[in-house]
Amino acid sequence: MTQTIVLSLKGLSKRFGSVVANDDVSLDLHQGEVLALLGENGAGKTTLMNMLFGHYLPDSGAIDVRNEIGAIEPLTLGHPQAALSAGIGMVHQHFTLAENLNALDNIVLGSEPLWRLRRDSAMARSKIEKIMSDTGLQVALDVPVGRLSVGERQRVEILKALYRDVRILVLDEPTAVLTPQEADTLFENIGAMTKRGLSVIFISHKLREVLAFSHRIAVLRHGVKVGEIATKDADERSIARMMVGADTPETQREEMAPGAPIMTLENVSVTGRSKRDSLTNVSFQVARHEILGIAGVSGNGQSALAGLISGLNIPSNGVFKIDGEVIAHGNPSAMIKAGVGRIPEDRHHDGIVGSMSVAENMVIERLNDPEVQSGGILKREAISENAARLTEAYDVRGPGVSARARLLSGGNIQKLILARVFEQSPKLILANQPTRGLDMGAAAEVARRLLEARKQGAGVVLISEDLDELLGLSDRIMVIHDGELIEAFTRDREEIGLMMAGEYE
């Protein structure tokens, strides 16, 4: 890292109606630096980066950037092409990919002149393969993005930015779907690139990674920059205190004897279009008072397992039981009636109906409940009262219970889903990436509620790519790879990481 400033954010402010997303935020980035930008959900991190990248126009403030010849010049605000031309690349938390195009086309898209009659695909492929080799981010270039897993799409997003030879790279939760080894490899290669002059702004909720790989930390709270600290002088407790203004309570898992089996799979297979969409002869049980953690790299059968438990997939062979009852032709409604609570991986696509209100989404899985409707007519007042109670209890922040759910931030959509699930006291909970993208406080609350449900007798299937989360909450851990499940008789991070990569006997 040098002392040369390559980027200066000067007094940036942004309001959305009465909500102040950023208030007079100033921030410098040095050449060769990895700057971690931290804060709770809704603190204004992504809004700040969207102003940098031109997606939002600031209400006030300016941005200066150092150009290729070393001169400082103002960045044209509100224009993404201006940011790209200035050498700024951004990898968004939520993907911006064309699902009908393959990975190679997505990576190259927008980087070539429209007047060019044909692309030199061989040159593009060669450059991408070199980047993949350097970063360890492997992806099938000829597969349509719509068929890729969440983790593979994340890699495409990172490759898309690196393909443009950016000098400043913004990473918004880049390792959420990578194994520990893949994350370490990514940061090692980013570290090598920073030594050649790349500057990085890194948004993350994983403090272990922040402390291991960043040079400096800046913290936002309620849209205001509340402090900066050199990473070498920081620890998790001091960072948490800066982020939330107080110490975050630690969640401890108490040892508890498992009860009777609540879910049983006996040689169950699910046939999909590929191995990543399939399960092969899977056998395991989940007991009452037990959290079973499922570790694995995204795209190894997690979606098939989650679909089975959710009622979206039907076993092609084997026996699937819930509370002793065989589920032969499950569907989502039947699984809900059987006492299964579902926290889906894709909260936007599978967790809500964005055009419906927050209040309606709170009750969408129990529309036949007499508390919700009578004679086919929805009880609007009761639905609104229920939503008001739950938004307060689960700290769902937004424009109101009558607003469309799509207007909520990702973290608040997740809180909505959690409220809907936990309030029904399910006997089995499918928690698929339940804390992805959540800040420390919200993630701690999810952990507390999962442990409380376990204490009350529920069984939990926790699917996560966050090994720290799995190790902290799970009573047992199984690893999924290529649609097969094996028991992990270890709690060693490195050993489980190797198993996730398929390196086991």
N, C-alpha and C positions, 0 to 999 in steps of 0.2 A: 504494500500500500504506500502511495506517495501522499504528499500534502497538496497536490494539484487538485483543485476543485473542478469537477467535470459537469456538475449539475447544481443549480441553486433554485430552491422553491422559496419564493419571497411573499410572505403575508397572504397565502391563499385562503380564501373563504368561499363557502358554498352553502346555500340554503335550499331546502325543498319545502316550500310553503312556510310553515311555522317551525320546521325542524332545521336546526343548525347542524349540518353534517361536518363542516370544517370551519374553524374560527381562527383566522390569522395565523396559519401554520407556516413556519419557515424551517427549511431543512437543507443541508448541504451534503453532497456525495463526492467522495474523493476517488481519484483514479486508482484502480486496483483494489477497491474496498468492497467488502460484503457488509452492508448495513441492514440490520434486522429491524423491521418496522412492526411493533407489537401494539396490542390493545384488545379490549373486549369486543365481542360482536356489537356492531353499531358505533364503534369508537371513531370511525371515519377513515380507516386505512385504505379500503378499496376506493372510496370516493376520491381521496387524495391522489391515488395512482391513476384513476380514470381521468382526472384533470391533467395530470402529467402526459397521459397518452392521447389526450384530445377527445375523449368520449364525452366529457363534461366541460362546459365553459365556466371558469371561475366567476363568481360575482365580483371579486376583487383580487388583486395580487398579480404576480408576474413569475415567469420561469426563464432562467438563463441556462444555456447549455454550451459547453466547449465544443467547437467544431473540429473537423479532421486536421486543420492546420494550426490548432491550438488557440484560436481566438474565441472569446466569449461573445455570444450573440443571443438576443431574445428569441424564445420559441414562440411561434405563432400558435395561439391558444385555440382550442376547440376544433382542431383538425388532426385526426390520427395520421394522415399522410405526412404532415409536418414533423410529427414525432418520429415516424419511421425514417424519414429523410435525414433527421438529426442523429440517427443511429440508436434510437431507443426502441427496445422490444419488450413486450409484455406477455406473460403467460398467465391467463386469467384462471381464477378458481373454478369458474363455470365455463365449459368448453365453448369455443366459437369455431366449430368445424362443420363442413358440409358432409352430411352422413352418406349421401349418394356417391361421393367421390372416394377414390382409394386414398391411402395414407400419403403416397408420393404426391398426388395431385393437390391434396390439402396443404402439404408443406410448401409446395412451389406456388400455390395460388396467390395471385396478387403481386408476385415478385418479378414478373416479366411484362414487357410492353404489350399492349393490346394489339398493336399493328404487326407483331411478329406472327408469321403464317404458321410456323411449326416450332415446337419446342425441341431443344436438344436433350431428350430424355436421358440419354446415356450419361451426359455430363452432370445433369441434376442428380441422377441416381448415384453416381460416383461420389459427388460431394456429400450427399446425405449419408451414404454408407461410411464415409470417412468420419463424419460427425458422430454417427452411432458407435463406431469403433472407439472413438476418443472418449465418449461420455458413458458408454455402457448402456445406453438407452436403445434397446433393440425393439423393432416393430416390423410387422409384415407389410412391406410397402405396397403390395398389389391387392390387399384386402380392403373392401369398402369400409369406411370408418364406422358406418352403422352396424357392422358386424364385430367391431372391436370391443373389448371390455373397457370399463371405466379407466383402469390403469393404463391400458394401451393408448387410449385417447389422450391421457395426460402426457404420455411420452411424445405423441404426435405434436401436441401444443408446444412442448419445450423445443423439439426439433425444428418446428416451424419458425420459432424466434431465432434460434442459432443459425439457421440456414441463411438468414438475412445479414449475417456478419455484424450483428449489433455491437455497440460499444458500451451501452448501458442496458442491463437486463433486469426487468422486474418480474419476480417469481411470487405468485400468490398461492400459498400452500402447495408447493411443488412435489412434496414427498408423501402426500397423504395415502398414495396407493402403491408405494414401493416397499420392497423388503429392506431390512436394515442394511444389508450388503449393497443393494442397489442405491439406497440413499447415500451411503458412505461413498460409493463410487461416483455418484453424481456430484457430490460436494468436493471430492478430491479433484475431479476434472474441472469443476468450476474454479477451485482454488488454483489449478494450473493455468486456467484462462485468465484469472485475475492477475497473475504474475506477468502475463503478457499485456495487461492493460484493461481487461474487462472490468467494469464496475457493476455491482449487483445490489439491488434492493430486494430484500427477502422477507416476505410476510409469512409468519408461521405461528402456530399455537404449540409447537413441540419445543419446549424450552431446552431439552437435551441437545437438539440439533442447533438451536440458536447459540447456546453456550459453546458448542464444539466448533462451529464453522464461521461465525460472524466475527467482525472486528469491532463493531460498535452497535449499540442498541438505542433506538429512539422509541418512545412510548407515547401513544395517543390515548386520551380519556375524554369521552363526550365531545369529540371533535377538536380538542385542544392538545397541543404537544405539551406534556407535563414533565418531560425530562429526557436527557440523554446520558448514556454511561458507556465507558469502554467495557467491552465484553470481559476482559481480564479482571475487571474490578467487580463483576456482577455474579450473583448466584440466583437460584430459582426463587428463593424467598424475597430477595430485594426486587426482582423483576415483577413478581406477583403483586407486591405492595404498590409498586408504581402503576401497574395496570388497573387495579381495582380500588386502590386507596386504603387497603387493609390486607391483613394476612388471609389467604385462602385456606379454609379448613381442610385438613387431610381426611381422605376417605379410607377407612381400614376395613378389610374383609375379615370377618370373624369365621373361624373354623366351625363347620356345621356338618353334622352327619346327613348324608342324602336320604331321602325318603323313597317311596315307591316310584317306579318308572312312570313318567307322564307321556313320554314319546319313545317309540321303538321303531327302528328300521332294521329289517332283516334281509340282507342281500338285495337291497333296492337299487334299481337302475332307472335312470331317466335318459331317454334318447333325445339328443339335440342335433343341431346342424354340425357341430364340431365337438371336440373333447371339452372345450371350455364351457359349452352349453349342456354338458352331460354329467351323469353320475354312473359309476360302474361298481355294482355289487357292494354297496355301502351298508355297513352294519354298525349300529351304535345305539345307546340309550341315553336319554336325559331324564334325570330323576327330579322329584320335588326337592326343593331346598338346594338346587344345584345350578351353577352357571357353567355351561360347556362352551369353551372358547374354540373358535374355528379360525386357525391361522392359515395364511396362504397369499400368494401373489394374485392380484385381481386377474380374473379370466381363467381360473383353473377349476371351475365347477361351482363356485359360490352362488352364481345366479340360478343354477339348476336346483341347488339345495334350498335356497331361499324361496324359489318358485314352488317347490314341493310343499314346504311348510306353510306357505301362503295360500295354497290351493290353486295355484296357476298351472302347475305341472302335475301330470298323472304318471305314476310309476309304470314303466314298461315291463318290469318283473319285480318280484320280491313282495314283502309284506310291510305295510306302513300303518302304525297304530298310534292313536291318540287316546290316552287314558284307557287302554285296553280294547278300544273299538277299532276295527280295521277300516281304514280309509281307502276305499277302492276307486271311487270316482269323486274326488274332492273338488270343491270350487271355493272361491274366496268367501262366499256367504256361509257355506257349510263349516269352514274352518273358524270363522268368527263365532258361529253358534257353538262350536266345540270348545270355545274358550281360548282361542289363539289370538294373541295381540301381535300386531305386525308393525315394525318400524322399518320401512323400506330403505334400500340403498340410495335410490334417486328420489329425494324428497320432492323435487319439483314435478317430475313426470309421474311418479307412482304414489306420492304421499298426499297430494291435494288436488282439488279441481280449482285451478287458479281463477276462473271466472266467477266462482261462487264465493260467498262471504266467509269471513273468518268463523262466524257463528255457525253457518251451515256445515263448514268443514269439520267443526268440532263434533258433529253428530252424524256425519255422513255414513258411518258404518252401522248405525242403529236407527234407521229411519222408520222401522216398524215398531219401535219401542213406544208404548203408550204415553211415556213422558214427552215424546217428541211429536207424535201425531195422533189424531183421533179421526177415524172415518176417512182416512186418506188426506186429511187437511193438517198441514204442519202447524204446530203450536209456536208461533213466532215469538211470542213474549217469553215463553219458557226456554226456547232455544237461545234467545239473546241473554237471558239471565244466566243460563248455564255457561255461555261463552264469557260473560263478564267475570263470573266466579273463577273460571279456569285460567283466563288470561292473567288475572291477578295472582293466582296461586302458582302459576308456572312462569310468571314474568314474561309473557308474550307481549312484546312492544310493537306498536304499529299505529296506523291512523284510526283504529277503532274496530269493534267486532262486526260492524256492518260493511266494512271495506272489503274489497276483493282480496282473496288470500294471496294472489300473485304479487300484491304490493308489499308484502312482508319481505324482510331480508331472509337469506338462507337460514341463519341461525334461529330466527323467530319462527320460520316455518317448521323447523325441527322441534321447537318447543311446543308448537301447536299439535304436532303429531304425537309427541310424548304425552301431552295432556289427554288426548283422545284415547291413547292406549292404556295408560296407567289408571285412569279413572274407572275403567271397567274391571279392574282386578283380574286380569286373565290368568289362567292356570299355566299357560305356556306362552313365553314371549320370544318372538324372533326379533333380535336387535341387530340389524344389518348396517354396519358402519354408523352407530348411533351418535358418535361425537365428532364425526368428520366436519371440519370447518367451525366447530364451536370453540369459544374462548375457555379459559381455565375455569372460571366460575360456573359456566353452563355445563361444561364437561363433568365437573365435580358433582353437579346436581343430577346429571344423568346417571353417574355411577352410584350415587346415594340411592336413587329410586330403584335401580336394578337390584342393588343389594337388599333394599327393603322388600321388594317383591319376592326375592329369594327367601328372605326370612319368613315371609308370610305363607310360603309353601309353593310358590311358582317355580317352574323350571325355565331356564333361560338358555337360548342358543345365541351366543354372541359371535357374530361374524365381523372380523376387523382385521385391517392391515396394520394397525397400530399395536406393536408387540408390547409396549409399555402398558397399554390399556388391558390387553389380554392377560398379561402376567399379574396385573394388579387386581383383576376382578374374577378371573376364572378359577373354578375348583379343579377342572381338568382342561387340557388343551389337546386338540387334534389338528393335524395339518392336512390341508387339501391340496392335491397336486394332480393335474390331468384327470380330474373327475374321481380320484380315489382318495380315501381318508385313512390316515394312520394315526395311532395314538402317539403322542409325544411324551415319553417317559422322562422328561427333563424340563427344567425351567430356565435353561441357559439360553440367552438371546442368540448367541452365535450358532449354536446347534440347531435351534428352531429355524433360524434364518436359512441355514443350509438345507434343512428339510423342505422349506418353502420353495427353494430352488430345485428340488428334486434330487438333492445329493444325500441319499440315505440308503442303507442296506436293507 
